[in-house]
């Protein structure tokens, strides 16, 4: 069973869809890492796990977006494409 009928659709998915899949898969990992590092520092200040997560969750989205942009830029430099 072929998932993609031709190489053009496969290449389009790899260029557009794979970064989205990567962001969705790595977001929980980034959240756990940020929760482990930042939440213990915020708990004495906020005295609430909920308030510390209000800070950690937006930072997770920002960090995931920055990492995704870095990976896309690195993949372009390895493949030699400029667009």
C-alpha positions in Angstrom: 0.0 0.0 0.0 1.4 3.3 -1.1 0.7 6.3 1.1 1.7 8.8 -1.6 0.8 8.2 -5.2 3.8 10.1 -6.6 7.1 11.6 -5.4 5.8 15.2 -5.7 3.1 14.7 -3.1 5.5 13.0 -0.8 8.0 15.8 -1.2 5.2 18.4 -0.5 4.2 16.5 2.6 7.8 16.3 3.8 8.2 20.1 3.3 4.9 21.3 4.7 3.5 18.6 6.9 6.5 17.0 8.6 7.4 20.2 10.6 3.9 20.3 12.0 4.1 16.6 13.1 7.4 17.3 14.6 6.0 20.2 16.6 3.0 18.2 17.9 5.2 15.3 18.9 7.9 17.4 20.7 5.6 19.9 22.4 5.0 17.6 25.4 8.7 16.8 25.8 9.5 20.6 25.8 6.7 21.2 28.3 8.0 18.5 30.6 11.5 19.9 30.4 10.3 23.5 31.1 8.1 22.3 33.9 11.0 20.6 35.5 13.3 23.6 35.3 11.0 26.6 35.6 8.1 25.4 37.7 10.2 24.8 40.9 11.5 28.3 40.6 8.1 29.8 40.2 6.3 27.7 42.9 7.7 29.7 45.9 6.8 33.0 44.2 3.3 32.1 43.0 2.6 29.4 45.6 0.4 27.7 43.0 1.1 25.0 40.4 -1.7 26.4 38.2 -0.1 29.8 38.1 3.3 28.4 37.3 1.8 26.4 34.4 0.2 29.7 33.2 3.8 30.8 32.6 5.2 27.5 31.5 2.7 26.7 28.8 3.2 29.9 26.7 7.0 29.4 27.0 6.4 25.8 25.7 4.8 27.1 22.6 7.5 29.7 22.1 10.3 27.2 22.6 8.7 24.7 20.3 8.2 27.3 17.6 11.8 28.4 17.9 13.1 24.8 17.8 10.9 24.1 14.8 12.3 27.1 12.9 15.8 26.1 13.8 15.2 22.6 12.4 13.7 23.9 9.2 16.6 26.2 8.7 19.1 23.5 9.4 17.4 21.1 7.0 17.5 23.7 4.3 21.2 24.2 4.8 21.8 20.5 4.6 19.7 20.0 1.5 21.1 23.1 -0.3 17.8 24.7 -1.1 17.2 28.4 -0.5 13.4 28.6 -0.8 
